[in-house]
Amino acid sequence: MNLPIKTSLEVAKLALDMEREVNAFIKVREQLIKNYKIKIGLANQDGQVEFTSTNEGEREKEEAVADFVVKINELINTETEDITGKVHLPSDIIVSPATLKPILAFVELS
């Protein structure tokens, strides 16, 4: 699909804003994993994920996992910068409802 130049630029800017937020989250998450020496297991049927630590000693492992869980929950619950950009789609564009639904907050019809 070919979009007008202005719309293409708006889409690119919005994607960069989103990418910046996601990359910041990933960077902090990876640093927590490294700092607490965490190994992340597979999710069970209930969606629960098991965390283990490679620290020496059982007490150190338990403390590392407990501290990691607190910090990762804090990270997950931290509000990020609002991405307020809007993409102005031409009114004659054909977009399926399934495609439009997840991006509805970021688009306006021109």
C-alpha positions in Angstrom: 0.0 0.0 0.0 1.4 3.4 -1.0 0.7 6.1 1.5 1.1 9.9 1.0 4.5 11.2 2.1 3.1 13.0 5.1 1.3 9.9 6.3 4.4 7.8 5.8 6.4 10.2 7.9 3.8 10.2 10.6 3.9 6.4 10.7 7.7 6.4 10.8 7.7 8.9 13.7 5.1 6.9 15.7 7.0 3.7 15.1 10.3 5.3 16.4 8.5 6.6 19.5 7.2 3.2 20.3 10.5 1.5 19.6 12.3 3.9 21.9 9.9 3.0 24.8 10.1 -0.7 24.1 13.9 -0.6 23.9 14.2 1.3 27.2 12.0 -1.3 28.9 14.1 -4.2 27.4 17.4 -2.5 28.5 16.2 -2.1 32.1 14.8 -5.7 32.2 18.0 -7.2 30.8 20.0 -5.2 33.4 17.8 -6.6 36.2 18.3 -10.2 34.9 22.0 -9.7 34.8 22.3 -8.0 38.3 20.3 -10.7 40.1 21.7 -13.5 38.0 18.3 -14.7 37.0 17.4 -17.7 34.8 13.9 -17.5 33.4 12.0 -20.8 33.0 9.1 -21.7 30.7 5.6 -20.7 31.7 3.4 -23.5 33.1 -0.2 -24.2 32.1 -1.4 -21.4 34.4 1.0 -18.9 32.7 3.2 -18.7 35.8 7.0 -18.4 35.1 9.6 -19.8 37.4 12.6 -17.6 38.1 15.8 -19.1 39.5 19.1 -17.5 40.4 22.7 -18.6 39.7 24.0 -17.0 42.9 26.0 -19.1 45.3 24.1 -20.4 48.3 20.4 -21.2 48.8 19.7 -18.1 50.8 21.4 -15.8 48.3 19.4 -17.5 45.5 16.1 -17.0 47.3 16.9 -13.3 48.1 18.0 -12.6 44.5 14.7 -14.1 43.1 12.6 -12.2 45.7 14.3 -8.9 45.0 14.1 -9.5 41.2 10.4 -10.2 41.4 9.8 -6.9 43.3 12.0 -4.9 40.8 10.5 -6.5 37.7 7.0 -5.9 38.9 7.9 -2.3 39.6 9.2 -2.0 36.1 6.1 -3.6 34.6 3.9 -1.2 36.5 5.9 1.9 35.7 4.0 4.2 33.4 5.9 5.2 30.3 5.8 8.3 28.3 2.5 8.7 26.6 2.8 8.3 22.9 0.5 11.0 21.6 1.3 11.1 17.9 -1.5 10.6 15.5 -1.3 9.3 12.0 -3.7 11.1 9.6 -4.9 8.4 7.2 -6.5 9.5 3.9 -10.3 9.1 4.0 -10.2 6.9 0.9 -7.9 4.3 2.4 -9.2 0.8 2.8 -8.3 -0.8 6.1 -10.0 -3.8 7.6 -11.5 -3.5 11.1 -9.1 -6.1 12.4 -6.1 -4.1 11.2 -7.5 -0.8 12.5 -8.6 -1.9 16.0 -5.1 -2.2 17.6 -4.0 1.2 16.2 -7.2 3.1 16.6 -5.8 5.3 19.4 -3.0 6.5 16.9 -5.0 7.3 13.8 -7.3 9.9 12.5 -9.0 10.0 9.1 -8.2 13.1 7.0 
